Amino acid sequence: MAEAQARQRGGNADDDSGSARSGVRFEVDGEIATITLDRPEKRNAQTFATWSELARIGESLPEQVRVVVVKGEGPSFSAGIDLRMFTPEGVPGQGSFSSAAKSEGAGFEQRVSQAQAGFLWLRRPEIVSIAAVQGHAIGAGFQLALACDLRIVAEDVSFCMKEPALGLVPDLTGTKPLVDLVGLAKAIDICLTARTVHAEEAVRIGLAERVVAGGDLEQAIQDKAAQLLSTNRDAAVATKRLLQGALGRTLEEQSAAEAVEQAARIRTLFG
Ligand code: CAA
């Protein structure tokens, strides 16, 4: 992105210097922001620093941004949590789950919700988030893809909710979008078997919008972003807000919500 207006590099989280580094790259080009997990040599494994950086990006996202692309450098979107976090030594400068669980007690839940903040903002009505997913999307990687509004995947994609196989639950906001997308029975099947979902099934069950050849993923994302930017910004925000509320409302409540949003639109356009 030659015209990138903002660019930050989070550094290499595998640098054992002791400093907590995120391995996240962030670029803004006009109305499109791109977040890149950038630790391909470790298959973009995620740490506390990754999640802090995601949250920080969400907090400081430039107002003009309408589309946020989330992608991973290299052969895998993300191999999930950095497995060193399960060792007593942990990730240099970031500690480990075992030490956090022992020392913090109930504070551990607080730490999980801090991590979740890195994922939750991707659903804001003001933006549409698109995950560009190639290769492995395991555990936290699967959940990061689920945190986005849309998923466009390469033919080699493999989603796996590995947490139950490791004695854990998926806790990075992934369970609700998964159930919303594929239904309860399929979500139980995917999570409790920790099986792999490949591209054809992902599209068939609604987990992914589109599958393309690996070499076409970037173009497919650009095309989708352009389509999304072609509609009126305020109408898009109001419509996303309506659609997000639909599952929790009755038909009558949803109809009333449509009327409220439309009245606001009409006032703005013609008032
Ligand atoms: N954490 C730390 N390092 C990882 C990693 C991870 N999750 N995944 C891969 N790596 C590292 C490997 O150790 C290896 O490092 P070295 O070169 O230093 O040996 C490097 O990345 C490349 O890995 P592979 O050689 O294994 O690459 P591959 O392409 O053959 O296989 C893979 C890729 C299938 C993703 C495999 O690496 C793998 O199975 N990784 C572990 C996946 C996993 O179990 N993730 C945890 C999911 S659960 C979760 O995320 C929990 C949660 O949210 C709470």
Boltz pocket constraint, residues with backbone or C-beta under 6 A from the ligand:
constraints:
  - pocket:
      binder: B
      contacts: [[A, 40], [A, 41], [A, 42], [A, 43], [A, 45], [A, 46], [A, 75], [A, 76], [A, 79], [A, 80], [A, 81], [A, 82], [A, 83], [A, 84], [A, 136], [A, 138], [A, 139], [A, 140], [A, 141], [A, 162], [A, 163], [A, 166], [A, 168], [A, 169], [A, 170], [A, 171], [A, 172]]
      max_distance: 6.0
